[in-house]
Amino acid sequence: MSQLGSKKSRRGCARCKQRRVKCDELTPCGNCERRNEECSLLEPTPTSSEHSFEPGLPTTSTEWTEDLELMHAYGTQSTMFWRGIRDEAYPLWAHYIPELAVKYPWLMHGILTAAALHLAHIHRHRSAHFLQLADKHETVALSAFRSILSADISNENADALFGLASILSVSAMARACEEAEVADVPGTMSTDSITALLFLTRGVRDVIQATLGRVQQGPMLALFDLQCLPDGLEVALPSTVTAQFVAITELLHNWGLDPEALVHCKTALASLRVVYETVAYFAPTAIIETGTVWRWPIHVPTGFVRLIQVCCQPALVVFAHFAAIATSVRLAWYNQSWSDYAINGIGAALEDSMKHWVEWPREQAKDRLVTLLGVRQAQSPPTSDAIPPLDEMLT
């Protein structure tokens, strides 16, 4: 016990505590300096060390301002950012996910990545700057994402992981469009870019499977109420659409694919037909939600993705028809041009004798699926009502 009236040294160095002598708490302390010994007060505390090596943490006033601009944009433009989702799901992305991001920095980096890509989309004169910021934050988010997936997923971080997986998918679609716009042939998405997006969806699928039970027990349950066909309902597609699926099936059987590849392509085509039927069923009375269409690449066999990777011609034809139906969700800013760019990329990858297979998907994308729906959808790409970047507001 310290003597009455004396001040007990609570932050003294390790050597002074060991000797039970009073430490002056200088760096280094007087006792260690007098004895010419190494003082523990010269070592960084765990807190300072943690912040010094926190990946992606802003280190300059410029970086802090840049991150503030991105978060400001996400918060003030969230209505436009998440167009294409149900009203019930909007509060999750506008409020719940950002609140989780305060606790999980890797989720915050995911949000800032998507915000930077959105600003690059609506402010073309500064797109290079925002794309650079997106690269920085995405690198940190992906690194943490992979590390966490290799560890145990808990009830505590399941919602945050699911949120990050979804945001990374949105970012991948947005980035693919940005890269297509500056490609050697502008407006052409490379098969490498398409494959990268499809492989990312493998990770999203793994996260969904790993977190589904936990996520469905909490506030994220609203995200799983997808547009699905009622059990037992058969949707009659227009004859021209049905004929297109029949033609693709014949192509698959006549191409000479090995048995495994044939199964992968037929499975992908059968799933795609369900997407067409779902869109045809819901489009007359409801806005087609992003998840209605984009669950297809999540569930196609990994073997099918590998066929796309090696530019298997029949697989490319199947994918071109997915790109056509993706036109139905053009309300989403990250999907507005994706279909056109993907179809152009598939057309470039097809052999000359196969290029006619992209004519029907291209026509559907151009006419907004008028063949499938009978009338043009009322969904028009939103006008740019975006709030200007923060630095423009301050100048």
Secondary structure as GFF3:
##gff-version 3
##sequence-region A 1 395
A	DSSP	alpha_helix	14	19	.	.	.	ID=ss1
A	DSSP	alpha_helix	30	35	.	.	.	ID=ss2
A	DSSP	three_ten_helix	40	42	.	.	.	ID=ss3
A	DSSP	alpha_helix	46	52	.	.	.	ID=ss4
A	DSSP	alpha_helix	61	76	.	.	.	ID=ss5
A	DSSP	alpha_helix	78	81	.	.	.	ID=ss6
A	DSSP	alpha_helix	90	91	.	.	.	ID=ss7
A	DSSP	pi_helix	92	96	.	.	.	ID=ss8
A	DSSP	alpha_helix	97	103	.	.	.	ID=ss9
A	DSSP	alpha_helix	105	122	.	.	.	ID=ss10
A	DSSP	three_ten_helix	124	126	.	.	.	ID=ss11
A	DSSP	alpha_helix	127	149	.	.	.	ID=ss12
A	DSSP	alpha_helix	158	181	.	.	.	ID=ss13
A	DSSP	alpha_helix	191	215	.	.	.	ID=ss14
A	DSSP	three_ten_helix	219	224	.	.	.	ID=ss15
A	DSSP	alpha_helix	239	254	.	.	.	ID=ss16
A	DSSP	alpha_helix	259	282	.	.	.	ID=ss17
A	DSSP	alpha_helix	290	299	.	.	.	ID=ss18
A	DSSP	alpha_helix	302	309	.	.	.	ID=ss19
A	DSSP	alpha_helix	313	325	.	.	.	ID=ss20
A	DSSP	three_ten_helix	326	329	.	.	.	ID=ss21
A	DSSP	three_ten_helix	333	335	.	.	.	ID=ss22
A	DSSP	alpha_helix	338	349	.	.	.	ID=ss23
A	DSSP	three_ten_helix	352	358	.	.	.	ID=ss24
A	DSSP	alpha_helix	359	366	.	.	.	ID=ss25
A	DSSP	alpha_helix	370	373	.	.	.	ID=ss26
A	DSSP	alpha_helix	390	393	.	.	.	ID=ss27
###
